[in-house]
């Protein structure tokens, strides 16, 4: 008796899954399932979100959004970044299908998402030309910075810096300001 062939998930198949509290995504047909995040994870996201909102009020190059989201670049790709900045014009359509130009993506590592965030989703973000991808590692008190053309990230232990096209000044966020106490 043979094993059943694995299911190749499409974005539409993922959208049809039940709303059971888990986050469902697909990257090139692979189903990614993650449970609710830890409280430290949410703390970091809220701190980053507040700083991004303030920065984007001063430099309106995009809008910050958080998951749940529905970002799909292909029939077999549907991702829900923890936090992301999308093109202002696309966000103001209020239509997920119109949001395809992400300026910054942030994932905060959790034990259940580490592989997806560092490999599966990172490769998709690079493939679809997301200019800047931050992976925040609470336990290591650091962040990996990825761009579309690199094979290895730069690692930051002190601060995150983002200078999007069209902004006069960069956003600088000390990691100590957003991470929970050690």
N, C-alpha and C positions, 0 to 999 in steps of 0.2 A: 504494500500500500504506500503510495507516494505522498509527499507533503503537498498541500495546496499551494499554488503559486501566490506570492505576495501581491497585495492589491496595490496598484499604481494610482495614487490619489490625485484628483484634479482639484482646483480651487472650488468648483461648484460642489464636489463631493464633500469637501471640508465644510462649506457653508451649510450643508444639509445635516451635519452631525448635531446631536442633541446638545442643548445648553445645560451642561452638568457641572459647571464650575471650573473645568479644565480649559486650558487654552489649546486650540488645535490649529496647526499650520501645515503647509506642505511645501517642500522645496524639491523640484524636479521629481515629483511623485512620491517622495518619502514623507510619511505622516510623522509629524512632530507633536507630541502630547506632553504638556507640562501642567503640574498642579499649581495651586495658589502659591505665591511667593512668600518668603520669610518677611518678618516685620522690618528687619534691617534693610532688606532689598527695597521695600516701599519707602523707607526713610530716605535712602539715597535718591530714589526717583523724585520724591517731592522736593528735596533740596535742589536737585538739578533743574527741575521744572521751574521752580521759583526764579532761579538765576537766569534761565533761558527766557522766561516771560519778560523779566526786567530788561534784559539786553535787547530783545526783539521789539520792545516798546520804543527804545531809543534808535534802533537800527532795523526798520521794518522790511527785512529781506525774506522773511518767512514766518510761519506760525508753528508753535510747538504743540504737539499732540501726544497722547499716551494711549497705550492699548487698554481695552481691546480696540483693534483696528482691522482694516481689511485691505492691505496693500498687495496688489497682484500685478506682476509684470508679464505673466505668461499663463496659459491655461493650467499648468502644473506647478505654479508658484503662488503661494498666499502666505504672507508673513505678518506677524504682529509684533513689531519692535516695542520694547518696553517704553521708550520715549524717542521721539523723532521730530525733526523740523522739516516741514514740507514747504514747497513753493506757496507763497501767499495767495496768488491768483487761483491755484488749484484748490487750496483749502476753502476759499470763499465760494466755491461751487457747491459745497456741502454734499458732495457726491464722491464716495470712496473710489468709484471707477475712474475718476478724473485725477486722482492723486497718484502721480508716478515719479515726480522729481523730488526725491528726498535730499536735503542739503546736509543733514547730520542724522545719524542713527546712533542710539545709545542702548546697549544691553547691559544689565547688571547681572553678573554671574550668580547662579544658584546651583546647588548640587545637581539638580535635575536638568539644568539647561546648559551646563558647562560645555558639553560636546557640541550641541547644536549651535550655541553662540560662537564658539571658537572655530568651528569647521564648516558645518552645513550652511548656516545662515551667513557667516562671514564670506564664504565663497559666492553666495548669491548676491550679497551687497556689492562685492567687487565686480561681479559679472554685470550687474545692472548699474554700474558707475556711480554708486553713492560716494560723493567726494570725501566724506569723513565718517568713520565708524569707530566709536569708543566702546570698549569692553571694560567695564568697571569691575574689579575683583576686590570685594570688601575684605576677604580674609588676607589677601596679600597687600592690601592697602595701596593698590596701584591701578593703573589703567593701561590697556593696550590701545594704541592709535593705529588704525588701518586706513589706507587709501587704496583706490582701485588698482594701482600698478605695483604694489609692493608684495614681496613674498614673505616678509617678516615684519612684525609691527615694531614701532618704537614703543618703549615702555616708560610711563611717567609715574614718578613716586611723589612728586611735589604739587603739580598743577596741571590742569587741563586748559588748553588754549585752542580757540576756534576763531578763525578770521574768514567768514564767508565773503564771497564775491559781492561787492556792492556795499559793504559795511566799512565805515571810516576807521573804526577801531576794533581790535580783537576782543573777544570775551575771554577773560582769564578767571579760572575757578580753582582756588587752592583745594587740593583733595582733603586736607584736614577739616575744611569747612563743610564738607558734604558727607563724610564718612561718620558712622557712629563711633563713639569713644572706643579706643583700643582696650 
